[in-house]
Amino acid sequence: MEQYAKSLQDVDAALNRLNATLASYKTVPATNDDTATSPSAQTQTQTPRATAAGAAPMASPVGIQTGERRSPPDNRNVKDSSRWPMRILGQSALWAAWMALREAARRQAWGRGAEREEARGSWKEALELRATQTSLQISKEQLVETCNCVPEIVALRDYYPLCMPLYIVLAQKYMQLGYPDLASAEAYKALLLSDAIQDTSDENHLEACEGIRTVIQHQPLVERISLLKTELHADVDAKHGRPTEPDEETDVEVDVWLREHYLLITYRLLSRSLVLCGCYRSAWECISRAHKLYSTDKELGDIAYWIRAYVATSLNLAVDKPGQPWVPPRTEHGWDRVLHEAGHRDPSTWPDAGMVRREVYPWNPYESDRIKELDALNAMMAAVAPKLEVRAVELPAFARGFPYPPGQAVVTQLGVFAKQDLAPGEVILDETSILTANNKLQDALCDACSADLPDINGPLASSIVGCPDCDVVFCSHACYELAIACYHPAICGDDIEAIAKDVEPSQAADSLYALLLLRTLAMAKHRDCHPLELSEVKYIWGDFHALPFEQHWHAGTAANAMTGVARALHHGFPRTLPFSFEHSVRLPLHMLEKMNVDIFCNPQYDGWVLNTLYAKFRGTASARLSGRGGQAVRGPEVSAVHAMWCLANHSCDPNVSWDWGGSVRFTVKEKRVGWVDTAAETRDTDTDTETKRGVAKGQVRSAAGIKKDEEVLNHYCDIELPVQQRREWARGSLGGDCMCARCVFESGGGVVGGQQAGVQQQAGVQQQAGVQVQEQEEGCERVQVAELAAKQADVVAARPKKEARSARRGKTRV
């Protein structure tokens, strides 16, 4: 107790300084009245922060004080003890805070505990967050209520945008609903807030501390006293890695609650969600950071075990060998040995990307009913393709392993049709898009349309226009004006030109998707609207599955909540959207920060919005090599999204070709592709003699040209590839096997009754996110991981006696 001797002598002075803090907590009344005022009885009204475009203001939550939210002082170098009084050093602060809280509890008879009981909904859950909570499971009866919590928490964050517990609660809700990808984004934001709380130089430090303080002040005083008392008598030299003396600017009680509860919960959520998304390398980085602070936490240790188990399973290391049945290791070190023997002990070699759900989220109000907006779509189509129109088509809903309810075996989607006969070689669509991207930093491309810039020594060199405020160039004054009107002011001079540029060929596609996202975010910021309301992306279908959410959702179990067996926290839905922590979470947030967008105060840029945009881009964005002498080995370098072009359904026997260089154009094919019969047998093509002709043994070829009312068939892949490679592309881009008439024929299924039937089959798979192959892969994964867990349980149950004998012999087994 010698270290507290001086602190005891200064208690009176410390208490005087703490009185102001406790007054701000409303635990010590500012008057002589011993009765505390309930927040729900406050009569003042609060003007909420500016909401996202189209968002309605919310009512003040029960248990939240509705007076004007204090702003942090402008000059952070001035230590104003009357406004931010809890700035005393080390153990003196802990000792004084503990004694002051005891006095407040005696005077108020624990009045604050009653207020905590008045809190409802998500705010109450934020108040009740504790590190001892582990379950993330809900029942089907709680599904609707949990979904409704998502917009409720977003509305709460409008009042306290930097309140770390609210981000944790939202991440928990996402995990309960089966969205670990969305949970990882919210948990990562919570981790950023924890860094801001611990870094007094961070621009968000004071407001982030205030966010936690708001939650702390509604906690029972007895618990607050107990926590401070425990901290006071703990060996803080070894306590969670914190130094003996906190920084002078550290709010002691905020620091204690952060380390004891909120930071630990955040690490658990982030690492677990990344494991369930297949981002094992990122999950390991998170666990490694957490272990430095919480080396004895059992839940973190269990997650570390399962990271290694999943890595070994994904690399096909956890398999039986001839005469040697596979027995899973019981410890992390055992998995280390397995990975080391296979040359994968280094986490940098581990997989770091996976698949997540691709759907219209239950709380998403921005996905338009495209069938009801056909008039608007056809007005847009008429501007770029006067001879075409958009129509509704009924497509079969193929989803093996994911049965649709009766009457919902078909889905209604869109297609592009000819309004008159179209001759071979005729250009029928010419569309320009501002939603473009290129991943080469030094290539001579227009920033707006991504067309090649004119030769600087040629006659058109004078048409090149450069932005006077940055180094960006445009191919013409028209493109410059279009960029200024649509997006460029949002990113001009923000030092983002090098983001996702000049990447490795294997990362070229991901970088282009990220850059398309950047362009979309810039357009939304400049136009001051929600990203999903942009006309350039509003009508694009993201290959979402159409499984009814409430009917199909099923709860996980308590056991697989920890182990992640069979990806249970995805709750049985198909996972067809590629996801990586780097490109789906960290890079977009970095982009927004570069654009001077506050990632905590703008819910229109939340993770589910970014995922929805990525889903719209994948499978619809066109790509090409830049420059006049590009080589395919470099990977795609330029990409664009054309809202009308991508409405045409895919077929591996398209009736149009397309090219893109500033604008994308449809040209009616003069010669259709020949179908190759893998069995080398002549097919009977009499089912549609006008459009099919046997051209060789084992081949058929469609007639060129497009008849009136015939569907325009686009292609999103290299149609010269064999069927196996085309289907491999489809699984990566659309999420399932291509089921167009040609692919069915060439895979040995025979001629489908007419081209249109094949298109419907393909579009059904495309629009339903290709559940068939994904279900096979998921089923295989279920077997692998379920067997792994079962064997693990058997080993644990069967080995105690063997371990005892080994111990007596001085041996250890893993």
PALUM-927976 format. One record per residue (C-alpha): residue in three letters; x, y, z. Coordinates in steps of 0.02 Angstrom, whole numbers, padded with zeros to 5 digits, always signed. Layout:
ALAXYZ...
This chain:
MET+00000+00000+00000GLU+00150+00116+00001GLN+00111+00169-00177TYR-00057+00234-00118ALA+00008+00336+00029LYS+00028+00497-00068SER-00137+00468-00155LEU-00229+00458+00012GLN-00159+00628+00062ASP-00231+00703-00097VAL-00404+00625-00086ASP-00491+00789-00039ALA-00418+00880-00188ALA-00453+00734-00303LEU-00634+00723-00244ASN-00661+00906-00284ARG-00603+00874-00461LEU-00706+00716-00475ASN-00865+00803-00418ALA-00875+00886-00588THR-00856+00718-00675LEU-00988+00638-00565ALA-01102+00786-00598SER-01082+00754-00784TYR-01123+00571-00748LYS-01271+00636-00647THR-01223+00524-00502VAL-01190+00671-00386PRO-01325+00805-00399ALA-01270+00981-00436THR-01389+01042-00300ASN-01413+00990-00120ASP-01559+00879-00169ASP-01512+00697-00143THR-01633+00633-00274ALA-01558+00605-00448THR-01655+00658-00600SER-01704+00517-00717PRO-01651+00539-00897SER-01826+00491-00953ALA-01892+00639-00855GLN-01784+00765-00945THR-01888+00893-01038GLN-01752+00959-01151THR-01750+00902-01331GLN-01600+00854-01434THR-01568+00893-01616PRO-01495+00733-01687ARG-01344+00730-01798ALA-01371+00747-01984THR-01447+00586-02044ALA-01411+00493-02204ALA-01504+00543-02359GLY-01685+00490-02342ALA-01670+00435-02160ALA-01803+00491-02038PRO-01757+00563-01868MET-01782+00445-01722ALA-01863+00465-01554SER-01749+00482-01404PRO-01712+00308-01333VAL-01768+00268-01157GLY-01625+00285-01035ILE-01529+00409-01143GLN-01516+00586-01083THR-01598+00699-01212GLY-01508+00860-01176GLU-01391+00937-01303ARG-01242+00821-01331ARG-01083+00905-01275SER-00948+00938-01402PRO-00767+00907-01356PRO-00661+01062-01326ASP-00579+01135-01481ASN-00408+01156-01401ARG-00358+00984-01342ASN-00196+01045-01266VAL-00293+01139-01134LYS-00338+01029-00987ASP-00505+01100-00929SER-00538+01010-00766SER-00714+01079-00755ARG-00764+01002-00923TRP-00654+00849-00935PRO-00609+00828-00751MET-00560+00645-00742ARG-00382+00678-00797ILE-00284+00637-00639LEU-00140+00518-00638GLY-00128+00331-00609GLN-00181+00252-00443SER-00233+00420-00373ALA-00375+00426-00500LEU-00430+00248-00465TRP-00429+00276-00277ALA-00522+00440-00286ALA-00648+00375-00412TRP-00686+00225-00303MET-00713+00329-00146ALA-00819+00458-00238LEU-00931+00324-00311ARG-00955+00247-00139GLU-01010+00415-00073ALA-01128+00439-00221ALA-01202+00267-00193ARG-01235+00305-00010ARG-01322+00470-00050GLN-01427+00406-00194ALA-01467+00230-00133TRP-01416+00157-00299GLY-01539+00262-00396ARG-01452+00233-00561GLY-01486+00047-00557ALA-01672+00079-00576GLU-01644+00183-00732ARG-01548+00042-00812GLU-01702-00067-00793GLU-01805+00065-00887ALA-01696+00050-01043ARG-01769-00054-01183GLY-01717-00140-01342SER-01544-00120-01415TRP-01496+00018-01295LYS-01528-00100-01149GLU-01418-00231-01235ALA-01279-00101-01249LEU-01293-00068-01063GLU-01287-00254-01023LEU-01133-00295-01128ARG-01011-00397-01026ALA-00861-00503-01070THR-00942-00651-00982GLN-01076-00663-01118THR-01035-00795-01248SER-01195-00854-01335LEU-01232-00783-01507GLN-01382-00893-01544ILE-01564-00843-01571SER-01719-00946-01606LYS-01829-00930-01759GLU-01959-00843-01652GLN-01832-00704-01619LEU-01787-00682-01803VAL-01902-00537-01846GLU-01863-00446-01685THR-01676-00465-01716CYS-01693-00400-01895ASN-01787-00249-01830CYS-01644-00213-01710VAL-01526-00172-01855PRO-01610-00007-01908GLU-01644+00030-01724ILE-01459+00022-01681VAL-01415+00127-01834ALA-01539+00257-01771LEU-01461+00252-01597ARG-01291+00284-01674ASP-01363+00443-01749TYR-01363+00511-01571TYR-01197+00432-01518PRO-01101+00393-01679LEU-00940+00352-01585CYS-01018+00244-01449MET-00915+00085-01460PRO-01041-00030-01369LEU-01172+00006-01504TYR-01054-00058-01639ILE-01025-00215-01536VAL-01212-00245-01515LEU-01239-00222-01702ALA-01100-00347-01740GLN-01183-00471-01622LYS-01349-00449-01712TYR-01267-00484-01879MET-01187-00641-01809GLN-01355-00699-01741LEU-01436-00674-01912GLY-01297-00766-02003TYR-01200-00620-02078PRO-01021-00640-02013ASP-00958-00529-02154LEU-01064-00384-02093ALA-01015-00424-01913SER-00831-00411-01958ALA-00856-00235-02028GLU-00944-00173-01870ALA-00819-00260-01755TYR-00677-00180-01852LYS-00755-00008-01827ALA-00769-00046-01642LEU-00584-00091-01642LEU-00543+00075-01725LEU-00642+00164-01589SER-00546+00071-01454ASP-00384+00131-01533ALA-00452+00309-01532ILE-00497+00294-01348GLN-00322+00237-01302ASP-00235+00366-01413THR-00257+00540-01343SER-00191+00617-01503ASP-00328+00536-01609GLU-00454+00661-01678ASN-00597+00550-01616HIS-00524+00522-01442LEU-00636+00636-01339GLU-00798+00591-01426ALA-00758+00404-01421CYS-00725+00418-01234GLU-00888+00512-01215GLY-00979+00371-01306ILE-00921+00241-01179ARG-00947+00362-01035THR-01129+00380-01088VAL-01151+00193-01065ILE-01052+00185-00903GLN-01155+00320-00819HIS-01310+00212-00833GLN-01229+00062-00748PRO-01269+00013-00568LEU-01153+00105-00451VAL-01116-00053-00355GLU-01042-00132-00512ARG-00943+00023-00555ILE-00871+00028-00379SER-00830-00156-00384LEU-00740-00141-00550LEU-00636+00006-00493LYS-00597-00079-00328THR-00538-00235-00420GLU-00430-00128-00532LEU-00363-00032-00384HIS-00300-00189-00297ALA-00244-00280-00454ASP-00065-00298-00510VAL-00083-00176-00653ASP+00095-00208-00710ALA+00030-00372-00780LYS-00152-00326-00802HIS-00196-00352-00985GLY-00032-00276-01042ARG-00071-00101-00981PRO+00072+00005-00913THR+00077+00048-00730GLU+00036+00232-00752PRO-00095+00278-00883ASP-00074+00431-00989GLU-00118+00595-00907GLU-00263+00614-01029THR-00334+00442-00991ASP-00510+00435-00920VAL-00483+00303-00787GLU-00657+00227-00780VAL-00674+00224-00969ASP-00505+00139-00980VAL-00556+00005-00855TRP-00722-00035-00940LEU-00639-00038-01109ARG-00508-00165-01058GLU-00618-00272-00948HIS-00766-00288-01067TYR-00778-00199-01232LEU-00607-00230-01308LEU-00610-00415-01265ILE-00784-00437-01340THR-00727-00346-01497TYR-00578-00461-01524ARG-00688-00614-01501LEU-00817-00552-01625LEU-00693-00497-01757SER-00588-00655-01753ARG-00740-00771-01751SER-00827-00680-01894LEU-00671-00684-02002VAL-00652-00871-01975LEU-00831-00899-02032CYS-00797-00794-02187GLY-00644-00897-02234CYS-00522-00754-02200TYR-00404-00860-02097ARG-00249-00753-02116SER-00340-00596-02059ALA-00420-00692-01916TRP-00250-00750-01859GLU-00183-00572-01861CYS-00328-00521-01751ILE-00302-00667-01631SER-00116-00631-01619ARG-00151-00452-01570ALA-00281-00506-01444HIS-00168-00635-01363LYS-00045-00499-01316LEU-00179-00424-01204TYR-00287-00574-01157SER-00169-00722-01159THR-00276-00824-01038ASP-00446-00799-01118LYS-00519-00971-01156GLU-00635-00914-01295LEU-00493-00834-01391GLY-00393-00994-01368ASP-00536-01097-01439ILE-00550-00983-01590ALA-00362-00997-01619TYR-00380-01186-01618TRP-00519-01182-01747ILE-00425-01061-01860ARG-00288-01191-01880ALA-00417-01329-01901TYR-00507-01236-02039VAL-00344-01193-02126ALA-00292-01375-02127THR-00464-01427-02188SER-00467-01297-02327LEU-00294-01354-02384ASN-00351-01537-02384LEU-00229-01584-02247ALA-00359-01658-02129VAL-00388-01818-02229ASP-00368-02003-02201LYS-00212-02088-02269PRO-00197-02269-02326GLY-00195-02374-02170GLN-00190-02221-02059PRO-00360-02145-02013TRP-00357-01960-01984VAL-00364-01909-01801PRO-00377-01721-01771PRO-00252-01645-01650ARG-00317-01591-01482THR-00213-01434-01462GLU-00153-01284-01561HIS+00023-01356-01559GLY-00042-01515-01640TRP-00117-01416-01782ASP+00045-01318-01794ARG+00135-01482-01824VAL+00012-01533-01962LEU+00031-01365-02049HIS+00220-01365-02027GLU+00237-01536-02106ALA+00136-01476-02255GLY+00238-01316-02272HIS+00096-01201-02214ARG+00146-01154-02039ASP+00177-00974-02095PRO+00008-00883-02086SER+00054-00782-02241THR+00020-00940-02342TRP-00154-00965-02271PRO-00315-00931-02369ASP-00387-00759-02337ALA-00547-00753-02439GLY-00710-00846-02442MET-00892-00838-02491VAL-01035-00750-02401ARG-01221-00731-02428ARG-01279-00634-02581GLU-01453-00568-02550VAL-01567-00419-02532TYR-01549-00384-02346PRO-01713-00379-02247TRP-01683-00197-02196ASN-01634-00138-02372PRO-01769-00016-02435TYR-01671+00037-02589GLU-01689-00116-02701SER-01820-00057-02824ASP-01960-00163-02896ARG-01892-00167-03071ILE-02050-00243-03143LYS-02151-00092-03086GLU-02022+00026-03159LEU-02018-00044-03336ASP-02072+00123-03407ALA-01923+00210-03328LEU-01806+00072-03385ASN-01871+00078-03564ALA-01850+00266-03567MET-01667+00239-03521MET-01652+00098-03649ALA-01726+00205-03788ALA-01587+00332-03765VAL-01451+00204-03804ALA-01544+00068-03903PRO-01702+00128-03993LYS-01738-00043-04068LEU-01734-00136-03902GLU-01846-00141-03751VAL-01844-00215-03577ARG-01974-00345-03533ALA-02015-00456-03387VAL-01981-00642-03406GLU-02022-00789-03294LEU-01872-00895-03254PRO-01864-01061-03163ALA-01788-01053-02989PHE-01655-01187-02982ALA-01591-01215-02807ARG-01540-01392-02767GLY-01541-01419-02580PHE-01637-01256-02553PRO-01819-01298-02596TYR-01938-01157-02636PRO-02113-01153-02561PRO-02256-01209-02673GLY-02298-01080-02805GLN-02126-00999-02795ALA-02033-01116-02913VAL-02013-00976-03039VAL-01951-00798-03021THR-01991-00646-03126GLN-01839-00553-03192LEU-01793-00441-03338GLY-01727-00470-03512VAL-01691-00367-03668PHE-01795-00400-03825ALA-01796-00342-04005LYS-01940-00229-04056GLN-01909-00271-04241ASP-01804-00388-04347LEU-01619-00351-04328ALA-01497-00395-04468PRO-01325-00474-04440GLY-01189-00342-04419GLU-01310-00208-04360VAL-01259-00101-04209ILE-01410-00102-04093LEU-01343-00025-03931ASP-01217+00113-03898GLU-01201+00158-03712THR-01077+00269-03620SER-01047+00251-03434ILE-00963+00361-03306LEU-00949+00212-03187THR-00777+00154-03245ALA-00610+00106-03168ASN-00432+00063-03219ASN-00298-00014-03110LYS-00144+00053-03200LEU-00069+00210-03126GLN+00030+00269-03277ASP-00077+00213-03424ALA-00139+00353-03539LEU-00324+00333-03506CYS-00468+00454-03485ASP-00519+00458-03302ALA-00703+00474-03347CYS-00736+00350-03487SER-00573+00248-03477ALA-00544+00267-03664ASP-00365+00282-03727LEU-00304+00461-03730PRO-00263+00532-03903ASP-00081+00522-03956ILE+00008+00676-03889ASN+00092+00696-04059GLY-00068+00669-04156PRO-00198+00790-04223LEU-00317+00759-04076ALA-00189+00799-03941SER-00270+00968-03910SER-00430+00884-03851ILE-00344+00817-03693VAL-00401+00912-03538GLY-00319+00906-03368CYS-00397+00949-03201PRO-00319+01113-03141ASP-00320+01055-02960CYS-00246+00880-02978ASP-00153+00768-03101VAL-00307+00683-03175VAL-00331+00697-03364PHE-00480+00673-03480CYS-00492+00631-03664SER-00604+00779-03703HIS-00686+00932-03631ALA-00852+00837-03632CYS-00781+00701-03519TYR-00706+00833-03405GLU-00873+00921-03387LEU-00960+00755-03356ALA-00835+00707-03221ILE-00855+00876-03135ALA-01043+00856-03137CYS-01045+00675-03077TYR-00901+00629-02962HIS-00732+00714-02978PRO-00751+00855-02848ALA-00778+00721-02714ILE-00602+00650-02740CYS-00505+00793-02819GLY-00342+00822-02725ASP-00377+00686-02595ASP-00222+00584-02638ILE-00317+00428-02689GLU-00245+00405-02863ALA-00131+00262-02809ILE-00263+00160-02716ALA-00277-00018-02787LYS-00167+00025-02936ASP-00025-00076-03014VAL-00070-00235-02921GLU-00015-00413-02956PRO-00108-00499-03100SER-00192-00617-02977GLN-00269-00467-02888ALA-00318-00370-03044ALA-00502-00418-03041ASP-00522-00377-02856SER-00436-00210-02879LEU-00554-00164-03021TYR-00707-00206-02916ALA-00635-00100-02775LEU-00605+00045-02894LEU-00782+00032-02962LEU-00838+00043-02782LEU-00730+00198-02758ARG-00808+00282-02909THR-00982+00240-02843LEU-00943+00312-02671ALA-00875+00470-02751MET-01033+00489-02857ALA-01144+00465-02704LYS-01046+00591-02602HIS-01046+00722-02740ARG-01232+00701-02775ASP-01273+00691-02588CYS-01377+00533-02605HIS-01373+00353-02548PRO-01257+00246-02656LEU-01397+00122-02695GLU-01506+00263-02763LEU-01385+00307-02903SER-01466+00278-03073GLU-01305+00194-03131VAL-01328+00050-03007LYS-01510+00060-02950TYR-01580-00059-03081ILE-01438-00185-03084TRP-01483-00355-03016GLY-01346-00423-02905ASP-01380-00609-02936PHE-01463-00616-02764HIS-01541-00779-02710ALA-01730-00776-02698LEU-01753-00894-02551PRO-01885-00825-02432PHE-01791-00760-02282GLU-01910-00802-02140GLN-01964-00970-02209HIS-01790-01032-02252TRP-01690-00965-02106HIS-01647-01093-01972ALA-01559-01073-01807GLY-01387-01142-01770THR-01342-01240-01614ALA-01246-01192-01460ALA-01108-01315-01505ASN-01074-01255-01680ALA-01081-01074-01624MET-00906-01102-01556THR-00838-01224-01683GLY-00921-01152-01837VAL-00963-01328-01896ALA-01044-01326-02069ARG-01037-01138-02072ALA-01191-01141-01961LEU-01191-00955-01932HIS-01235-00930-02116HIS-01397-01019-02066GLY-01409-01127-02221PHE-01417-00993-02355PRO-01307-01010-02511ARG-01142-00916-02504THR-01096-00853-02677LEU-01024-00678-02650PRO-00833-00675-02642PHE-00772-00589-02484SER-00604-00539-02414PHE-00571-00433-02261GLU-00446-00327-02356HIS-00553-00284-02508SER-00725-00290-02428VAL-00692-00200-02263ARG-00523-00117-02239LEU-00496-00048-02413PRO-00670+00031-02430LEU-00653+00113-02259HIS-00481+00177-02309MET-00557+00250-02468LEU-00693+00338-02370GLU-00568+00413-02249LYS-00465+00475-02396MET-00623+00558-02462ASN-00644+00644-02293VAL-00801+00544-02256ASP-00831+00506-02072ILE-00856+00317-02072PHE-00944+00326-01904CYS-01071+00461-01947ASN-01127+00402-02118PRO-01228+00240-02110GLN-01258+00249-02299TYR-01084+00174-02315ASP-01110+00028-02194GLY-01049-00147-02238TRP-01214-00211-02308VAL-01219-00066-02432LEU-01042-00106-02492ASN-01085-00291-02508THR-01240-00249-02610LEU-01136-00143-02728TYR-01005-00280-02747ALA-01144-00405-02786LYS-01208-00289-02923PHE-01035-00268-02999ARG-00984-00451-03004GLY-01051-00536-03158THR-01107-00371-03240ALA-00949-00266-03252SER-00861-00275-03419ALA-00670-00278-03425ARG-00531-00263-03554LEU-00346-00230-03570SER-00293-00049-03582GLY-00179+00024-03713ARG-00146-00032-03889GLY-00017-00166-03851GLY-00081-00247-03691GLN-00048-00428-03651ALA-00175-00541-03570VAL-00050-00603-03442ARG-00062-00435-03356GLY-00243-00468-03311PRO-00391-00352-03337GLU-00344-00169-03322VAL-00502-00072-03365SER-00680-00104-03309ALA-00850-00022-03320VAL-01031-00049-03273HIS-01162-00007-03405ALA-01338-00009-03332MET-01429-00055-03495TRP-01296-00169-03568CYS-01299-00282-03416LEU-01488-00308-03424ALA-01463-00432-03565ASN-01454-00610-03498HIS-01299-00716-03523SER-01284-00861-03643CYS-01133-00955-03705ASP-01216-00947-03878PRO-01247-00759-03887ASN-01333-00676-04034VAL-01237-00514-04011SER-01055-00469-03988TRP-00994-00319-03891ASP-00843-00207-03887TRP-00800-00067-03770GLY-00685+00081-03791GLY-00761+00235-03714SER-00936+00165-03748VAL-01002-00011-03756ARG-01091-00071-03914PHE-01199-00221-03958THR-01177-00285-04136VAL-01286-00426-04203LYS-01172-00575-04235GLU-01146-00624-04415LYS-01102-00803-04366ARG-01156-00895-04211VAL-01040-01009-04115GLY-01040-01195-04154TRP-01090-01314-04016VAL-00972-01460-03988ASP-01045-01626-03933THR-00926-01705-03810ALA-00997-01877-03855ALA-00966-01842-04041GLU-01143-01896-04085THR-01259-01809-04207ARG-01402-01727-04115ASP-01581-01718-04171THR-01614-01533-04197ASP-01789-01546-04269THR-01862-01466-04113ASP-01820-01294-04182THR-01773-01309-04365GLU-01778-01123-04398THR-01644-01081-04273LYS-01544-01245-04263ARG-01454-01333-04403GLY-01340-01483-04391VAL-01176-01416-04461ALA-01063-01564-04429LYS-01060-01727-04339GLY-01088-01685-04156GLN-01118-01499-04189VAL-01262-01377-04202ARG-01258-01193-04243SER-01392-01059-04222ALA-01444-00947-04367ALA-01376-00770-04367GLY-01488-00620-04344ILE-01621-00577-04215LYS-01807-00591-04250LYS-01938-00472-04181ASP-01982-00517-04000GLU-01828-00629-03986GLU-01720-00603-03832VAL-01550-00520-03849LEU-01419-00638-03778ASN-01259-00563-03709HIS-01104-00655-03649TYR-00999-00620-03495CYS-00858-00745-03525ASP-00744-00809-03663ILE-00865-00917-03764GLU-00721-01004-03854LEU-00674-01095-03694PRO-00731-01276-03669VAL-00885-01303-03564GLN-00790-01353-03406GLN-00691-01190-03405ARG-00845-01086-03445ARG-00936-01163-03299GLU-00786-01135-03187TRP-00796-00951-03231ALA-00982-00950-03195ARG-00955-01023-03022GLY-00832-00885-02982SER-00933-00742-03057LEU-01116-00792-03051GLY-01104-00919-02911GLY-01156-01077-03002ASP-01143-01182-03160CYS-01197-01100-03322MET-01357-01187-03380CYS-01379-01107-03551ALA-01435-01220-03693ARG-01259-01237-03761CYS-01183-01285-03594VAL-01318-01414-03563PHE-01289-01486-03737GLU-01100-01491-03724SER-01104-01567-03552GLY-01201-01716-03621GLY-01377-01660-03578GLY-01439-01653-03758VAL-01519-01509-03851VAL-01634-01408-03741GLY-01802-01375-03823GLY-01760-01210-03903GLN-01636-01073-03864GLN-01759-00978-03755ALA-01776-01126-03636GLY-01589-01130-03617VAL-01585-00945-03582GLN-01717-00968-03448GLN-01617-01106-03368GLN-01459-01001-03369ALA-01546-00845-03306GLY-01626-00947-03168VAL-01456-01001-03107GLN-01385-00826-03132GLN-01525-00738-03040GLN-01533-00869-02903ALA-01346-00853-02871GLY-01300-01028-02930VAL-01350-01124-02777GLN-01324-01296-02853VAL-01135-01307-02858GLN-01118-01199-02704GLU-01229-01320-02607GLN-01120-01465-02662GLU-00965-01372-02602GLU-01050-01322-02441GLY-01112-01500-02414CYS-00935-01565-02437GLU-00873-01438-02312ARG-01008-01490-02189VAL-00951-01670-02201GLN-00768-01625-02180VAL-00791-01509-02032ALA-00928-01612-01950GLU-00815-01766-01959LEU-00674-01661-01890ALA-00780-01606-01742ALA-00848-01782-01713LYS-00674-01858-01716GLN-00614-01722-01600ALA-00753-01765-01476ASP-00714-01950-01489VAL-00530-01919-01457VAL-00568-01813-01304ALA-00684-01947-01235ALA-00573-02098-01272ARG-00399-02043-01221PRO-00399-02002-01034LYS-00333-02173-00984LYS-00201-02171-01120GLU-00145-01999-01065ALA-00129-02059-00886ARG-00021-02206-00940SER+00084-02092-01050ALA+00107-01971-00906ARG+00169-02111-00794ARG+00295-02157-00929GLY+00349-01976-00945LYS+00276-01955-01119THR+00161-01824-01192ARG+00045-01841-01339VAL-00038-01713-01451
